Amino acid sequence: MREFTISGSPFEIGYQHGSIAKKEVLGSLSFYTAYYERKARMDWAAASKAAENFLPLLERDWPEFVEEMKGVGEGAGLPFLTVLAMNLRQEISMGLEADGCTSFAWKTDDVSLLAQNWDWEEAQQINLIHTNIKRTSKPSISMITEAGIIGKIGLNSSGVGVCINAIRARGVNFTRLPVHLAIRAALDSTSRAEALAKLDKAGVASAVHLLIGDATGSTSAEYSNLDIIKFEMKDGQIAHSNHFIVPHTEGVQPASFSQDSLERIVRARELLAVAASETEKPPTVRMIEKMLKDEQGLPGAINRVATEKSPSSTLFGIVMDLKEKKASVRIGRPTECKGFVTLNPMAV
């Protein structure tokens, strides 16, 4: 996995991203060109045209994101709207992503851990990058992202971490912040409270679940194109998978989701509860890493395996220690690890 550290103005940060990871950015473009055609029946010209619907909002309220995406395009030799369309992958596919991803959080007086397995189509594995963004006016960020996308799974130098679970639900709201830019807004925050307040104000354009945490704990937030429902930790623990766990406001249109999403959230809660009951010691990164290896319910397990029917597999597992402000990443399925990465935004 390519790793790099970038800094400067938003445009300069984007330009370095696009130029250093040009091969992977073009790989992401190739992947999503095929994906949009397959899932949304939309060619790239139509996807870029759809992306324009967000420009009034982004140029007015989030100009730094616009500048950074323009920089990515300049660095990779791509039009700005092409990069924007990649960052709108959730909105363009309208909640049709294959189910996958299970997230966990566990907080005690001693530690605050946040974790997930990120499941996606295996063809996109080679386009994942480890991006460090060094800043002085805002928290520095260390994240694993798909090349070309400016907000993804990781943490910042204030100890704010974000995990994501796809949710199948139709509807896009062009007056709200697109999912991956909402993640980036959270990673630009100095606390969990600030991140949640930003997204309360901005709203999120399409369905997603975000697990947002810091040293004080984690909040589970289900976003649709029309509303937000939050859940706080129970006994210091919380988990989520790929479906709304409570009904949302009238007008929200959940799509079908796989049975394994129901099974994985039950299994995740069970693993957390069993681990808590078996030890009097504070939870550790290794405890959570063991949970991410769980294969109960294969192929649609927490540690997922791709099949012809469901092409998603676990592409990496991450465990963040939000008090220590570090994260441990295992590349590939946790039981078939292809490499290790450490995220350390304090050191970038």
ZADO-1210 file (C-alpha; in nm, 4 decimals, padded with zeros to 6 digits):
<atoms>
<atom x="00.0000" y="00.0000" z="00.0000" code="MET" pos="1"/>
<atom x="00.1362" y="00.3396" z="-00.0991" code="ARG" pos="2"/>
<atom x="00.2000" y="00.5711" z="00.1982" code="GLU" pos="3"/>
<atom x="00.2759" y="00.9414" z="00.1814" code="PHE" pos="4"/>
<atom x="00.2608" y="01.2617" z="00.3864" code="THR" pos="5"/>
<atom x="00.1257" y="01.5801" z="00.2303" code="ILE" pos="6"/>
<atom x="00.0829" y="01.9361" z="00.3525" code="SER" pos="7"/>
<atom x="00.0167" y="02.2934" z="00.2438" code="GLY" pos="8"/>
<atom x="-00.2963" y="02.4727" z="00.1230" code="SER" pos="9"/>
<atom x="-00.6062" y="02.2648" z="00.0403" code="PRO" pos="10"/>
<atom x="-00.5156" y="02.2791" z="-00.3302" code="PHE" pos="11"/>
<atom x="-00.1545" y="02.1804" z="-00.2591" code="GLU" pos="12"/>
<atom x="-00.2680" y="01.8903" z="-00.0391" code="ILE" pos="13"/>
<atom x="-00.4926" y="01.7690" z="-00.3189" code="GLY" pos="14"/>
<atom x="-00.2253" y="01.8189" z="-00.5863" code="TYR" pos="15"/>
<atom x="00.0240" y="01.6085" z="-00.3918" code="GLN" pos="16"/>
<atom x="-00.2392" y="01.3379" z="-00.3386" code="HIS" pos="17"/>
<atom x="-00.3210" y="01.3285" z="-00.7091" code="GLY" pos="18"/>
<atom x="00.0372" y="01.3379" z="-00.8352" code="SER" pos="19"/>
<atom x="00.1973" y="01.0979" z="-00.5844" code="ILE" pos="20"/>
<atom x="-00.0867" y="00.8444" z="-00.6114" code="ALA" pos="21"/>
<atom x="-00.1730" y="00.9074" z="-00.9778" code="LYS" pos="22"/>
<atom x="-00.1603" y="00.5366" z="-01.0636" code="LYS" pos="23"/>
<atom x="-00.4032" y="00.4513" z="-00.7825" code="GLU" pos="24"/>
<atom x="-00.6310" y="00.7493" z="-00.8575" code="VAL" pos="25"/>
<atom x="-00.6609" y="00.6325" z="-01.2174" code="LEU" pos="26"/>
<atom x="-00.7238" y="00.2830" z="-01.0832" code="GLY" pos="27"/>
<atom x="-01.0104" y="00.4145" z="-00.8696" code="SER" pos="28"/>
<atom x="-01.1506" y="00.5926" z="-01.1743" code="LEU" pos="29"/>
<atom x="-01.1412" y="00.2700" z="-01.3739" code="SER" pos="30"/>
<atom x="-01.3049" y="00.0764" z="-01.0904" code="PHE" pos="31"/>
<atom x="-01.5867" y="00.3274" z="-01.0372" code="TYR" pos="32"/>
<atom x="-01.6437" y="00.3754" z="-01.4100" code="THR" pos="33"/>
<atom x="-01.7323" y="00.0059" z="-01.4283" code="ALA" pos="34"/>
<atom x="-01.9150" y="00.0145" z="-01.0957" code="TYR" pos="35"/>
<atom x="-02.1411" y="00.3099" z="-01.1837" code="TYR" pos="36"/>
<atom x="-02.2297" y="00.1481" z="-01.5148" code="GLU" pos="37"/>
<atom x="-02.3080" y="-00.1812" z="-01.3440" code="ARG" pos="38"/>
<atom x="-02.4951" y="-00.0503" z="-01.0405" code="LYS" pos="39"/>
<atom x="-02.6395" y="00.2857" z="-01.1423" code="ALA" pos="40"/>
<atom x="-02.6523" y="00.2318" z="-01.5207" code="ARG" pos="41"/>
<atom x="-02.4649" y="00.5578" z="-01.5539" code="MET" pos="42"/>
<atom x="-02.1612" y="00.6307" z="-01.7677" code="ASP" pos="43"/>
<atom x="-01.8906" y="00.8669" z="-01.6412" code="TRP" pos="44"/>
<atom x="-02.0198" y="01.1662" z="-01.8340" code="ALA" pos="45"/>
<atom x="-02.3572" y="01.1255" z="-01.6654" code="ALA" pos="46"/>
<atom x="-02.1917" y="01.0740" z="-01.3252" code="ALA" pos="47"/>
<atom x="-01.9924" y="01.3955" z="-01.3672" code="SER" pos="48"/>
<atom x="-02.3080" y="01.5782" z="-01.4699" code="LYS" pos="49"/>
<atom x="-02.4883" y="01.4489" z="-01.1595" code="ALA" pos="50"/>
<atom x="-02.1975" y="01.5687" z="-00.9447" code="ALA" pos="51"/>
<atom x="-02.2658" y="01.9263" z="-01.0538" code="GLU" pos="52"/>
<atom x="-02.5823" y="01.9230" z="-00.8419" code="ASN" pos="53"/>
<atom x="-02.3633" y="01.9511" z="-00.5315" code="PHE" pos="54"/>
<atom x="-02.1543" y="02.2448" z="-00.6514" code="LEU" pos="55"/>
<atom x="-02.3729" y="02.5272" z="-00.5125" code="PRO" pos="56"/>
<atom x="-02.3575" y="02.3771" z="-00.1629" code="LEU" pos="57"/>
<atom x="-01.9886" y="02.2872" z="-00.1743" code="LEU" pos="58"/>
<atom x="-01.8696" y="02.6165" z="-00.3208" code="GLU" pos="59"/>
<atom x="-02.0719" y="02.8121" z="-00.0642" code="ARG" pos="60"/>
<atom x="-02.0105" y="02.6136" z="00.2552" code="ASP" pos="61"/>
<atom x="-01.7126" y="02.3825" z="00.1905" code="TRP" pos="62"/>
<atom x="-01.4737" y="02.5681" z="-00.0437" code="PRO" pos="63"/>
<atom x="-01.1653" y="02.3980" z="00.1041" code="GLU" pos="64"/>
<atom x="-01.2994" y="02.0591" z="-00.0060" code="PHE" pos="65"/>
<atom x="-01.3579" y="02.1970" z="-00.3547" code="VAL" pos="66"/>
<atom x="-01.0003" y="02.3261" z="-00.3679" code="GLU" pos="67"/>
<atom x="-00.8567" y="01.9980" z="-00.2467" code="GLU" pos="68"/>
<atom x="-01.0508" y="01.7974" z="-00.5056" code="MET" pos="69"/>
<atom x="-00.9426" y="02.0419" z="-00.7760" code="LYS" pos="70"/>
<atom x="-00.5855" y="01.9770" z="-00.6625" code="GLY" pos="71"/>
<atom x="-00.6345" y="01.5991" z="-00.6840" code="VAL" pos="72"/>
<atom x="-00.7594" y="01.6438" z="-01.0385" code="GLY" pos="73"/>
<atom x="-00.4704" y="01.8687" z="-01.1377" code="GLU" pos="74"/>
<atom x="-00.2173" y="01.6283" z="-00.9884" code="GLY" pos="75"/>
<atom x="-00.3675" y="01.3203" z="-01.1523" code="ALA" pos="76"/>
<atom x="-00.4489" y="01.4912" z="-01.4824" code="GLY" pos="77"/>
<atom x="-00.8254" y="01.4599" z="-01.4403" code="LEU" pos="78"/>
<atom x="-01.1127" y="01.7114" z="-01.4610" code="PRO" pos="79"/>
<atom x="-01.2426" y="01.8401" z="-01.1291" code="PHE" pos="80"/>
<atom x="-01.5903" y="01.6945" z="-01.1879" code="LEU" pos="81"/>
<atom x="-01.4367" y="01.3517" z="-01.2404" code="THR" pos="82"/>
<atom x="-01.2736" y="01.3702" z="-00.8970" code="VAL" pos="83"/>
<atom x="-01.5942" y="01.5038" z="-00.7424" code="LEU" pos="84"/>
<atom x="-01.7887" y="01.2142" z="-00.8947" code="ALA" pos="85"/>
<atom x="-01.5482" y="00.9673" z="-00.7291" code="MET" pos="86"/>
<atom x="-01.6045" y="01.1385" z="-00.3950" code="ASN" pos="87"/>
<atom x="-01.9806" y="01.1026" z="-00.4509" code="LEU" pos="88"/>
<atom x="-01.9681" y="00.7264" z="-00.4891" code="ARG" pos="89"/>
<atom x="-02.2309" y="00.6764" z="-00.2189" code="GLN" pos="90"/>
<atom x="-02.4675" y="00.9306" z="-00.3701" code="GLU" pos="91"/>
<atom x="-02.4296" y="00.8180" z="-00.7317" code="ILE" pos="92"/>
<atom x="-02.4850" y="00.4515" z="-00.6532" code="SER" pos="93"/>
<atom x="-02.7836" y="00.5545" z="-00.4352" code="MET" pos="94"/>
<atom x="-02.7381" y="00.3025" z="-00.1569" code="GLY" pos="95"/>
<atom x="-02.6831" y="00.0038" z="-00.3855" code="LEU" pos="96"/>
<atom x="-02.3461" y="-00.0979" z="-00.2402" code="GLU" pos="97"/>
<atom x="-02.3007" y="-00.4618" z="-00.1527" code="ALA" pos="98"/>
<atom x="-02.3415" y="-00.5272" z="00.2184" code="ASP" pos="99"/>
<atom x="-02.0289" y="-00.5484" z="00.4281" code="GLY" pos="100"/>
<atom x="-01.8319" y="-00.3754" z="00.7054" code="CYS" pos="101"/>
<atom x="-01.8800" y="-00.4292" z="01.0766" code="THR" pos="102"/>
<atom x="-01.7750" y="-00.1636" z="01.3279" code="SER" pos="103"/>
<atom x="-01.7052" y="-00.1776" z="01.7019" code="PHE" pos="104"/>
<atom x="-01.6340" y="00.0644" z="01.9854" code="ALA" pos="105"/>
<atom x="-01.5357" y="-00.0106" z="02.3445" code="TRP" pos="106"/>
<atom x="-01.4728" y="00.2510" z="02.6137" code="LYS" pos="107"/>
<atom x="-01.3585" y="00.2130" z="02.9729" code="THR" pos="108"/>
<atom x="-01.1929" y="00.4503" z="03.2176" code="ASP" pos="109"/>
<atom x="-00.8582" y="00.3399" z="03.0757" code="ASP" pos="110"/>
<atom x="-00.9061" y="00.3135" z="02.6981" code="VAL" pos="111"/>
<atom x="-01.1270" y="00.4188" z="02.4076" code="SER" pos="112"/>
<atom x="-01.1102" y="00.1800" z="02.1126" code="LEU" pos="113"/>
<atom x="-01.2759" y="00.2173" z="01.7718" code="LEU" pos="114"/>
<atom x="-01.2539" y="-00.0490" z="01.5008" code="ALA" pos="115"/>
<atom x="-01.3942" y="-00.2012" z="01.1875" code="GLN" pos="116"/>
<atom x="-01.3410" y="-00.4398" z="00.9020" code="ASN" pos="117"/>
<atom x="-01.3803" y="-00.2559" z="00.5709" code="TRP" pos="118"/>
<atom x="-01.5408" y="-00.4802" z="00.3137" code="ASP" pos="119"/>
<atom x="-01.5498" y="-00.3975" z="-00.0553" code="TRP" pos="120"/>
<atom x="-01.4874" y="-00.5499" z="-00.3955" code="GLU" pos="121"/>
<atom x="-01.1422" y="-00.7036" z="-00.4178" code="GLU" pos="122"/>
<atom x="-01.0535" y="-00.5206" z="-00.7403" code="ALA" pos="123"/>
<atom x="-01.0299" y="-00.1962" z="-00.5398" code="GLN" pos="124"/>
<atom x="-00.7700" y="-00.3357" z="-00.2969" code="GLN" pos="125"/>
<atom x="-00.4756" y="-00.2175" z="-00.5085" code="ILE" pos="126"/>
<atom x="-00.6111" y="00.1392" z="-00.5112" code="ASN" pos="127"/>
<atom x="-00.6112" y="00.1840" z="-00.1331" code="LEU" pos="128"/>
<atom x="-00.3601" y="00.4369" z="-00.0009" code="ILE" pos="129"/>
<atom x="-00.2316" y="00.5389" z="00.3423" code="HIS" pos="130"/>
<atom x="-00.2603" y="00.9171" z="00.3423" code="THR" pos="131"/>
<atom x="-00.1122" y="01.1456" z="00.6089" code="ASN" pos="132"/>
<atom x="-00.2155" y="01.5113" z="00.5994" code="ILE" pos="133"/>
<atom x="00.0123" y="01.7344" z="00.8077" code="LYS" pos="134"/>
<atom x="-00.1398" y="02.0617" z="00.9269" code="ARG" pos="135"/>
<atom x="-00.0976" y="02.3272" z="01.1932" code="THR" pos="136"/>
<atom x="-00.4293" y="02.5166" z="01.1810" code="SER" pos="137"/>
<atom x="-00.6372" y="02.1976" z="01.1945" code="LYS" pos="138"/>
<atom x="-00.5731" y="01.8471" z="01.3284" code="PRO" pos="139"/>
<atom x="-00.3383" y="01.6355" z="01.1209" code="SER" pos="140"/>
<atom x="-00.5017" y="01.3254" z="00.9699" code="ILE" pos="141"/>
<atom x="-00.3884" y="00.9680" z="00.9063" code="SER" pos="142"/>
<atom x="-00.6328" y="00.7543" z="00.7100" code="MET" pos="143"/>
<atom x="-00.6749" y="00.4610" z="00.4743" code="ILE" pos="144"/>
<atom x="-00.8684" y="00.5806" z="00.1723" code="THR" pos="145"/>
<atom x="-00.9469" y="00.4915" z="-00.1840" code="GLU" pos="146"/>
<atom x="-00.7169" y="00.6991" z="-00.4035" code="ALA" pos="147"/>
<atom x="-00.8899" y="01.0152" z="-00.5199" code="GLY" pos="148"/>
<atom x="-01.1314" y="01.0224" z="-00.2242" code="ILE" pos="149"/>
<atom x="-01.0445" y="01.2869" z="00.0368" code="ILE" pos="150"/>
<atom x="-01.2268" y="01.1426" z="00.3391" code="GLY" pos="151"/>
<atom x="-01.2246" y="00.7835" z="00.4663" code="LYS" pos="152"/>
<atom x="-01.1476" y="00.5626" z="00.7647" code="ILE" pos="153"/>
<atom x="-00.8884" y="00.6857" z="01.0123" code="GLY" pos="154"/>
<atom x="-00.8126" y="00.9290" z="01.2926" code="LEU" pos="155"/>
<atom x="-00.6571" y="01.2668" z="01.3589" code="ASN" pos="156"/>
<atom x="-00.4077" y="01.4246" z="01.5980" code="SER" pos="157"/>
<atom x="-00.6913" y="01.5283" z="01.8327" code="SER" pos="158"/>
<atom x="-00.7835" y="01.1610" z="01.8728" code="GLY" pos="159"/>
<atom x="-01.1041" y="01.1809" z="01.6675" code="VAL" pos="160"/>
<atom x="-01.1680" y="00.8602" z="01.4717" code="GLY" pos="161"/>
<atom x="-01.4311" y="00.7651" z="01.2145" code="VAL" pos="162"/>
<atom x="-01.5581" y="00.4298" z="01.0878" code="CYS" pos="163"/>
<atom x="-01.8162" y="00.3833" z="00.8101" code="ILE" pos="164"/>
<atom x="-02.0835" y="00.1265" z="00.7281" code="ASN" pos="165"/>
<atom x="-02.2750" y="00.1375" z="00.4001" code="ALA" pos="166"/>
<atom x="-02.6537" y="00.1480" z="00.4359" code="ILE" pos="167"/>
<atom x="-02.8882" y="00.0536" z="00.1544" code="ARG" pos="168"/>
<atom x="-03.1498" y="00.3269" z="00.1230" code="ALA" pos="169"/>
<atom x="-03.2585" y="00.5351" z="-00.1734" code="ARG" pos="170"/>
<atom x="-03.2656" y="00.9105" z="-00.1962" code="GLY" pos="171"/>
<atom x="-03.0098" y="01.1898" z="-00.2322" code="VAL" pos="172"/>
<atom x="-03.0389" y="01.5383" z="-00.0834" code="ASN" pos="173"/>
<atom x="-02.8308" y="01.7929" z="-00.2743" code="PHE" pos="174"/>
<atom x="-02.8557" y="02.0448" z="00.0096" code="THR" pos="175"/>
<atom x="-02.6617" y="01.8145" z="00.2459" code="ARG" pos="176"/>
<atom x="-02.2976" y="01.7086" z="00.2643" code="LEU" pos="177"/>
<atom x="-02.2023" y="01.3974" z="00.0618" code="PRO" pos="178"/>
<atom x="-02.1033" y="01.0960" z="00.2702" code="VAL" pos="179"/>
<atom x="-01.7277" y="01.0917" z="00.2093" code="HIS" pos="180"/>
<atom x="-01.6993" y="01.4660" z="00.2544" code="LEU" pos="181"/>
<atom x="-01.8968" y="01.4305" z="00.5785" code="ALA" pos="182"/>
<atom x="-01.6344" y="01.1816" z="00.6952" code="ILE" pos="183"/>
<atom x="-01.3636" y="01.4333" z="00.6099" code="ARG" pos="184"/>
<atom x="-01.5520" y="01.7062" z="00.7994" code="ALA" pos="185"/>
<atom x="-01.5497" y="01.4783" z="01.1032" code="ALA" pos="186"/>
<atom x="-01.1759" y="01.4145" z="01.0652" code="LEU" pos="187"/>
<atom x="-01.1195" y="01.7905" z="01.0503" code="ASP" pos="188"/>
<atom x="-01.2740" y="01.8221" z="01.3997" code="SER" pos="189"/>
<atom x="-01.1043" y="01.8532" z="01.7374" code="THR" pos="190"/>
<atom x="-01.3540" y="01.6341" z="01.9258" code="SER" pos="191"/>
<atom x="-01.6364" y="01.3858" z="01.8803" code="ARG" pos="192"/>
<atom x="-01.8807" y="01.6548" z="01.9950" code="ALA" pos="193"/>
<atom x="-01.7555" y="01.9005" z="01.7343" code="GLU" pos="194"/>
<atom x="-01.7728" y="01.6389" z="01.4585" code="ALA" pos="195"/>
<atom x="-02.1307" y="01.5436" z="01.5460" code="LEU" pos="196"/>
<atom x="-02.2362" y="01.9083" z="01.5734" code="ALA" pos="197"/>
<atom x="-02.0948" y="01.9799" z="01.2257" code="LYS" pos="198"/>
<atom x="-02.2908" y="01.6943" z="01.0741" code="LEU" pos="199"/>
<atom x="-02.6056" y="01.7849" z="01.2682" code="ASP" pos="200"/>
<atom x="-02.5859" y="02.1276" z="01.1057" code="LYS" pos="201"/>
<atom x="-02.4844" y="02.0142" z="00.7573" code="ALA" pos="202"/>
<atom x="-02.6828" y="01.6918" z="00.7311" code="GLY" pos="203"/>
<atom x="-02.5649" y="01.4017" z="00.5162" code="VAL" pos="204"/>
<atom x="-02.6810" y="01.3640" z="00.1577" code="ALA" pos="205"/>
<atom x="-02.7469" y="00.9891" z="00.1490" code="SER" pos="206"/>
<atom x="-02.7765" y="00.6882" z="00.3755" code="ALA" pos="207"/>
<atom x="-02.4771" y="00.5779" z="00.5799" code="VAL" pos="208"/>
<atom x="-02.3756" y="00.4794" z="00.9310" code="HIS" pos="209"/>
<atom x="-02.0801" y="00.6574" z="01.0903" code="LEU" pos="210"/>
<atom x="-01.9215" y="00.5532" z="01.4190" code="LEU" pos="211"/>
<atom x="-01.7449" y="00.8649" z="01.5477" code="ILE" pos="212"/>
<atom x="-01.5261" y="00.8535" z="01.8568" code="GLY" pos="213"/>
<atom x="-01.2587" y="01.0188" z="02.0667" code="ASP" pos="214"/>
<atom x="-01.1042" y="00.9567" z="02.4078" code="ALA" pos="215"/>
<atom x="-01.4417" y="01.0226" z="02.5763" code="THR" pos="216"/>
<atom x="-01.6225" y="00.7450" z="02.3853" code="GLY" pos="217"/>
<atom x="-01.8031" y="00.6823" z="02.0575" code="SER" pos="218"/>
<atom x="-02.1416" y="00.7705" z="01.9078" code="THR" pos="219"/>
<atom x="-02.3224" y="00.5613" z="01.6476" code="SER" pos="220"/>
<atom x="-02.5030" y="00.7828" z="01.3931" code="ALA" pos="221"/>
<atom x="-02.7410" y="00.6588" z="01.1258" code="GLU" pos="222"/>
<atom x="-02.7851" y="00.9171" z="00.8501" code="TYR" pos="223"/>
<atom x="-03.0460" y="00.9167" z="00.5760" code="SER" pos="224"/>
<atom x="-03.1098" y="01.1833" z="00.3157" code="ASN" pos="225"/>
<atom x="-03.3822" y="01.3182" z="00.5457" code="LEU" pos="226"/>
<atom x="-03.2819" y="01.2606" z="00.9084" code="ASP" pos="227"/>
<atom x="-03.0239" y="01.1566" z="01.1692" code="ILE" pos="228"/>
<atom x="-03.0670" y="00.9023" z="01.4494" code="ILE" pos="229"/>
<atom x="-02.7908" y="00.8607" z="01.7089" code="LYS" pos="230"/>
<atom x="-02.7133" y="00.5898" z="01.9610" code="PHE" pos="231"/>
<atom x="-02.4796" y="00.6196" z="02.2576" code="GLU" pos="232"/>
<atom x="-02.2726" y="00.3425" z="02.4112" code="MET" pos="233"/>
<atom x="-02.4322" y="00.0926" z="02.6469" code="LYS" pos="234"/>
<atom x="-02.1985" y="-00.0329" z="02.9180" code="ASP" pos="235"/>
<atom x="-01.9172" y="00.1292" z="02.7237" code="GLY" pos="236"/>
<atom x="-01.9805" y="-00.0715" z="02.4056" code="GLN" pos="237"/>
<atom x="-02.1519" y="-00.0284" z="02.0690" code="ILE" pos="238"/>
<atom x="-02.1480" y="-00.2030" z="01.7292" code="ALA" pos="239"/>
<atom x="-02.3102" y="-00.1663" z="01.3894" code="HIS" pos="240"/>
<atom x="-02.3360" y="-00.3357" z="01.0497" code="SER" pos="241"/>
<atom x="-02.5243" y="-00.2450" z="00.7291" code="ASN" pos="242"/>
<atom x="-02.8878" y="-00.1679" z="00.8026" code="HIS" pos="243"/>
<atom x="-03.0931" y="00.0897" z="00.9904" code="PHE" pos="244"/>
<atom x="-03.1549" y="-00.0633" z="01.3317" code="ILE" pos="245"/>
<atom x="-03.4619" y="00.1539" z="01.3980" code="VAL" pos="246"/>
<atom x="-03.7227" y="00.3047" z="01.1618" code="PRO" pos="247"/>
<atom x="-03.6396" y="00.6468" z="01.0226" code="HIS" pos="248"/>
<atom x="-03.8657" y="00.9378" z="00.9368" code="THR" pos="249"/>
<atom x="-04.1452" y="00.9046" z="00.6833" code="GLU" pos="250"/>
<atom x="-04.0059" y="00.9284" z="00.3325" code="GLY" pos="251"/>
<atom x="-03.6805" y="00.7447" z="00.4002" code="VAL" pos="252"/>
<atom x="-03.6674" y="00.4484" z="00.1621" code="GLN" pos="253"/>
<atom x="-03.4576" y="00.1605" z="00.2989" code="PRO" pos="254"/>
<atom x="-03.3646" y="-00.0941" z="00.0334" code="ALA" pos="255"/>
<atom x="-03.3238" y="-00.4654" z="00.0945" code="SER" pos="256"/>
<atom x="-03.0139" y="-00.5804" z="00.2789" code="PHE" pos="257"/>
<atom x="-02.8625" y="-00.9198" z="00.3332" code="SER" pos="258"/>
<atom x="-02.9491" y="-01.1432" z="00.6250" code="GLN" pos="259"/>
<atom x="-02.5856" y="-01.1478" z="00.7287" code="ASP" pos="260"/>
<atom x="-02.6053" y="-00.7791" z="00.8269" code="SER" pos="261"/>
<atom x="-02.8568" y="-00.8754" z="01.0967" code="LEU" pos="262"/>
<atom x="-02.6388" y="-01.1676" z="01.2002" code="GLU" pos="263"/>
<atom x="-02.3156" y="-00.9663" z="01.2116" code="ARG" pos="264"/>
<atom x="-02.4478" y="-00.6971" z="01.4452" code="ILE" pos="265"/>
<atom x="-02.5705" y="-00.9669" z="01.6844" code="VAL" pos="266"/>
<atom x="-02.2364" y="-01.1436" z="01.6631" code="ARG" pos="267"/>
<atom x="-02.0416" y="-00.8197" z="01.7160" code="ALA" pos="268"/>
<atom x="-02.2404" y="-00.7386" z="02.0300" code="ARG" pos="269"/>
<atom x="-02.1917" y="-01.0938" z="02.1533" code="GLU" pos="270"/>
<atom x="-01.8139" y="-01.0788" z="02.1012" code="LEU" pos="271"/>
<atom x="-01.7895" y="-00.7497" z="02.2887" code="LEU" pos="272"/>
<atom x="-02.0004" y="-00.8785" z="02.5782" code="ALA" pos="273"/>
<atom x="-01.8074" y="-01.2063" z="02.6071" code="VAL" pos="274"/>
<atom x="-01.4720" y="-01.0255" z="02.6002" code="ALA" pos="275"/>
<atom x="-01.5889" y="-00.7866" z="02.8726" code="ALA" pos="276"/>
<atom x="-01.7080" y="-01.0723" z="03.0925" code="SER" pos="277"/>
<atom x="-01.3892" y="-01.2764" z="03.0570" code="GLU" pos="278"/>
<atom x="-01.1377" y="-01.0189" z="03.1725" code="THR" pos="279"/>
<atom x="-01.1031" y="-00.7678" z="03.4513" code="GLU" pos="280"/>
<atom x="-00.8266" y="-00.5911" z="03.2611" code="LYS" pos="281"/>
<atom x="-00.8864" y="-00.2922" z="03.0316" code="PRO" pos="282"/>
<atom x="-00.9674" y="-00.3915" z="02.6718" code="PRO" pos="283"/>
<atom x="-00.6745" y="-00.3994" z="02.4321" code="THR" pos="284"/>
<atom x="-00.6158" y="-00.3562" z="02.0619" code="VAL" pos="285"/>
<atom x="-00.5409" y="-00.7295" z="02.0423" code="ARG" pos="286"/>
<atom x="-00.8840" y="-00.8150" z="02.1845" code="MET" pos="287"/>
<atom x="-01.0557" y="-00.6193" z="01.9102" code="ILE" pos="288"/>
<atom x="-00.8215" y="-00.7580" z="01.6438" code="GLU" pos="289"/>
<atom x="-00.9323" y="-01.1055" z="01.7515" code="LYS" pos="290"/>
<atom x="-01.2973" y="-01.0042" z="01.7002" code="MET" pos="291"/>
<atom x="-01.2178" y="-00.8814" z="01.3499" code="LEU" pos="292"/>
<atom x="-01.0902" y="-01.2321" z="01.2661" code="LYS" pos="293"/>
<atom x="-01.4277" y="-01.3879" z="01.3498" code="ASP" pos="294"/>
<atom x="-01.5578" y="-01.6169" z="01.0738" code="GLU" pos="295"/>
<atom x="-01.8895" y="-01.7268" z="01.2186" code="GLN" pos="296"/>
<atom x="-02.1465" y="-01.7166" z="00.9401" code="GLY" pos="297"/>
<atom x="-01.9069" y="-01.7409" z="00.6466" code="LEU" pos="298"/>
<atom x="-01.9074" y="-01.6200" z="00.3763" code="PRO" pos="299"/>
<atom x="-02.0969" y="-01.3189" z="00.5188" code="GLY" pos="300"/>
<atom x="-01.9035" y="-01.3137" z="00.8449" code="ALA" pos="301"/>
<atom x="-01.7429" y="-01.0194" z="01.0250" code="ILE" pos="302"/>
<atom x="-01.4272" y="-01.1449" z="00.8491" code="ASN" pos="303"/>
<atom x="-01.5951" y="-01.1591" z="00.5097" code="ARG" pos="304"/>
<atom x="-01.5175" y="-01.3734" z="00.2032" code="VAL" pos="305"/>
<atom x="-01.6203" y="-01.2790" z="-00.1506" code="ALA" pos="306"/>
<atom x="-01.8549" y="-01.5050" z="-00.3439" code="THR" pos="307"/>
<atom x="-02.0050" y="-01.4907" z="-00.6911" code="GLU" pos="308"/>
<atom x="-02.3313" y="-01.3667" z="-00.5393" code="LYS" pos="309"/>
<atom x="-02.1686" y="-01.1151" z="-00.3030" code="SER" pos="310"/>
<atom x="-01.8332" y="-00.9839" z="-00.4344" code="PRO" pos="311"/>
<atom x="-01.7317" y="-00.7972" z="-00.1173" code="SER" pos="312"/>
<atom x="-01.4470" y="-00.9279" z="00.0947" code="SER" pos="313"/>
<atom x="-01.2682" y="-00.7786" z="00.3947" code="THR" pos="314"/>
<atom x="-00.9943" y="-00.5591" z="00.2448" code="LEU" pos="315"/>
<atom x="-00.8532" y="-00.4344" z="00.5741" code="PHE" pos="316"/>
<atom x="-00.9214" y="-00.4307" z="00.9460" code="GLY" pos="317"/>
<atom x="-00.8394" y="-00.1319" z="01.1642" code="ILE" pos="318"/>
<atom x="-00.8288" y="-00.0807" z="01.5411" code="VAL" pos="319"/>
<atom x="-00.7834" y="00.2740" z="01.6734" code="MET" pos="320"/>
<atom x="-00.6672" y="00.3582" z="02.0233" code="ASP" pos="321"/>
<atom x="-00.8183" y="00.7052" z="02.0554" code="LEU" pos="322"/>
<atom x="-00.6406" y="00.7923" z="02.3799" code="LYS" pos="323"/>
<atom x="-00.3016" y="00.6982" z="02.2372" code="GLU" pos="324"/>
<atom x="-00.4040" y="00.8523" z="01.8996" code="LYS" pos="325"/>
<atom x="-00.2711" y="00.5563" z="01.7034" code="LYS" pos="326"/>
<atom x="-00.4224" y="00.2811" z="01.4906" code="ALA" pos="327"/>
<atom x="-00.3181" y="-00.0669" z="01.3849" code="SER" pos="328"/>
<atom x="-00.4212" y="-00.1822" z="01.0361" code="VAL" pos="329"/>
<atom x="-00.4077" y="-00.5322" z="00.8905" code="ARG" pos="330"/>
<atom x="-00.4222" y="-00.5334" z="00.5115" code="ILE" pos="331"/>
<atom x="-00.6427" y="-00.8038" z="00.3588" code="GLY" pos="332"/>
<atom x="-00.8641" y="-01.0429" z="00.5502" code="ARG" pos="333"/>
<atom x="-00.7414" y="-01.0459" z="00.9137" code="PRO" pos="334"/>
<atom x="-00.6838" y="-01.4214" z="00.8963" code="THR" pos="335"/>
<atom x="-00.4918" y="-01.3854" z="00.5683" code="GLU" pos="336"/>
<atom x="-00.2971" y="-01.0704" z="00.6506" code="CYS" pos="337"/>
<atom x="-00.0974" y="-00.9243" z="00.3596" code="LYS" pos="338"/>
<atom x="00.0761" y="-00.6557" z="00.5613" code="GLY" pos="339"/>
<atom x="00.0620" y="-00.4174" z="00.8565" code="PHE" pos="340"/>
<atom x="00.0231" y="-00.0413" z="00.8705" code="VAL" pos="341"/>
<atom x="00.0351" y="00.1939" z="01.1687" code="THR" pos="342"/>
<atom x="-00.1570" y="00.5208" z="01.1619" code="LEU" pos="343"/>
<atom x="00.0084" y="00.7846" z="01.3807" code="ASN" pos="344"/>
<atom x="-00.1227" y="01.1349" z="01.3051" code="PRO" pos="345"/>
<atom x="00.0809" y="01.2824" z="01.5913" code="MET" pos="346"/>
<atom x="00.4006" y="01.1905" z="01.4063" code="ALA" pos="347"/>
<atom x="00.3202" y="01.3170" z="01.0561" code="VAL" pos="348"/>
</atoms>
